Amino acid sequence: MPKLVKLPRKGKAVFVGDTHGDLQATKVVIKNFLKDNFYVIFLGDYVDRGPFSKENIDYLLELKEKNENLILLAGNHEMFPVVNCSPAEFWESLNGEEFDYYKKKFLEFPLVVCGRGFIALHGALPDVKSFKEIEEIKTGDENWFRIVWGDFKEADGDFLGNFLGRPRFGKKYFEKIMKRLRRNVLIRAHDPYAPEKMFDKRCLTIFTSSSYGTERKIAILDLEKKIESADDIEIIRF
């Protein structure tokens, strides 16, 4: 399965942050945006924390079978069989057969989406020199871990150390990778408390679950327009 999805230069793209069992939020997005000329990209973390983890992911997996313009990226909570996370009530509720089923499904999820001027993923950028190298990332390797577990902090510097097991990176690292990939804006999720816009409005963090008591957000952009800044992306709050 491909690890990178390239979006066309037509239509609109809707980016959805962590939903974490917030089935209501997922259904609101699907009802309003899964339609012709729209690509709906979920940035990972469909399970754990919220009350309807299984219902949330089953709903999306069923829809995915019928809709090519629905894209489900991997988050760290889907990768529990590779690197444990906490809480993990979804995984702990499964029997052996169910565990194997979801593990297989989730390991098929792509890691990265890109388009005209932007890149989107769950956590932090991998240390790659080109998009071609993203396809060479192996499950469990360092770049894989950065994508599904990594964070950014509004600070100078490259690698800023680990915080609660999550690698953190600063502006120097961000700008280095974005320059290599020739992209202006990163759209990510993973951290409900990160500033919405970092690094001179080039890093946009959105979170869509209500499980942290934070405002639900999604992001919408025009695929025909080159994205120069996070200000070119519409944020909807609900």
N, C-alpha and C positions, 0 to 999 in steps of 0.2 A: 504494500500500500504506500502511496506517496506521502512524504512528510511535509511537503510544501504544496499549497494550493495557490495558483495564480488567478486572480480575478480579471474578468474582461474589462475593457474600457467603455462600458455602457451600463446604464441602469444605476441603481443605488445599492449601497452596502449598509447593513445595520449590524452593529457590533453589540453583543450582550455580554456583560461581565459575569462573574460567579453568580449562579442561582441557588446553589446549596439547598436543594429541596424546596425552594419557593415556587411551587407549581403554579400559583396564581400569576406571579410575574412572568413566567414562561408562557403561559397561555395568553396573557395580554399582548406580549410581543408577537407571538405567532398569529393571533387573530388580526392584528393590525398591519403586519409587515410581510408575512409569507405569501407573496403574490407575484404576479408577472413583473419582470424587470427589477426585482429586489433579491439581493442575496442576504441571507440572515446568518451571521457568524456568531456562534456561541464560543466564548473564550475559555471554556473549561470549568471544572468544579461544579458538577451537577448534583452531587450527592454529599451526604453528611451535614450535620448542623440543623438543617431545616426539617420540618415534620413529614415531608412527602418526598423523600429522596428517591425511593424506588419508583413511585408514580411519575416523578419528574423525568427521570432518565428513560423509563419505558415509553412515555409519551413522545419524547424526542427521537428515540430509536425507531419507533413505528413511523413517525413522520418522515424520518430520513430515508426510509425505504422507498418513499413515493416522491421525494422532492430533492432533485440534484442541487437546487440553490439553497438548501439548508446545510450548513457546514458546522460540524462539531469538532472543536479542537480539544486536545488533551490538557487536563489540569493535574495538579499534584494529587488530588483526591481520587482521581480515576487510576492513578498509578500506585495505589496502595500495595498491590502485589509485588511491586518492584522496590519501592521505598516506602516504608510505613509512615502514616500520618496520624494525627490525633486532632479531633475525635474521628472515629471510624465506625460509627454505629451502623451505617449502611452495610459495610463489609462484614461486620460482626453478626448481622442478622441473617446472613445467607447460609444455606446449606452448601455442601461441597459441589454439587452439580451447578447450582446458581453461581457460586464463586467462579468456577471455571468459565461459565458462559460470559459473565461480565468482564472478566479478565481478558478473554479473547477479543471481545468487542472493543474494549477500550484501547487495547494495544494496536488496533487498526486505525485509531484516530490520527489525523495529521497533527503536526506541531505548529505550523506557521502558515499564515495567509499573507499575500502581498498584492499590491496594486500600484497604481500610478502615484508615486511619491510617498507611499506608506507601507508599513509592515505591521502585522498584528500577531500576537501570541499570548500565552498565559502569564508568564513571569518576566524573565529578563532575556536579553539578547545573547545568542551563542557566540563564541569567539571563532567566527568563520570569516573567510576572505571573500566568499561569493555565495549566491543562493544555491549554486550547484552543490556546495559542501553541506548544505542542510540535509540533502538526501543521503548523505554518508553518515549522518549521526546515528549512533547505535543506542538502543534502549538501555538506560542505566549509565551511559558515559557522562563525562563532565559537561559537555554542551547540552545534552538532554536534560541534565539536572538543572542547569541554568535556566533553560526554557520553562520547565514546569515548577521549579522551586525558587527561582531568583527574584530579587527585588532591586529597585533603584531608590537612591536617596538624593535629595537636592543638596549635593555637596561636591566639591572638587575631588578629584582623585579617580583611581582605577578600581581595583578591588578593595572594598572597605571592611572586609571581614565578614564573619557569619553572625547572624542574629537569630537565635532560637532555631539554629540549624539551616537557616535560609541565607544563601550568599547574597551580599549586597554590593552594588556597584555605583560609582559616582559618574559625574559629568564627563570626565576624561574617557572612561571606558565607553560610555554611551556614544559620544561623538566619534570615537575611533571606529566602532562597528557600523554606525550609520553611514559614515563616509565610505567605508568599503562596499556597503550594499547599495549605495547611492539612493538613499531614502531620506526623506525629510522628517517624517513623523512616525513614532511608534504608538500603537494602540494596544493596551494591555489591561489586565485585571489583577487578581491574586491578593491585592493588599487593600482592604476596605478603608484604611486610614491614611493612605498616601495622598499627597496633594494631587488635585485633579490634573493640573498642568505643571510639568517640571521642565528644566533645561531649556529655558527661553521658549516655552510653549511647543516643544518638540516631542514631549513624552506625555501622553494622555492616559490616565488610569480611570477605568470605570468599574463600578460594582453594582450588581443588579439584584442581589438577594436582600431581603428584609431581615435576615437572621442576625445581623449585627446591630440592628436598630438604626442603620444609616439610610440615607435617601437612595431610592432605586434610580439608576441611571442607565441609559443606553446611548450609543453614538451613531449618527447617520452621516454618510458622505456621498457625494456625487462621483461616480466612477469615471465620468468623462472629464472631470476637472483634476488637474494635478494638485495634490495636497502639499501645500508649502508650510503650513503651521496648524496647530490644533484649533486655531480660530476658524479654519476652513471646515471644521467638523461641527455639525449640530449636536448639542447635548439635550436629550429629553429626560426630564425628571418626573417620576410618578410614584 
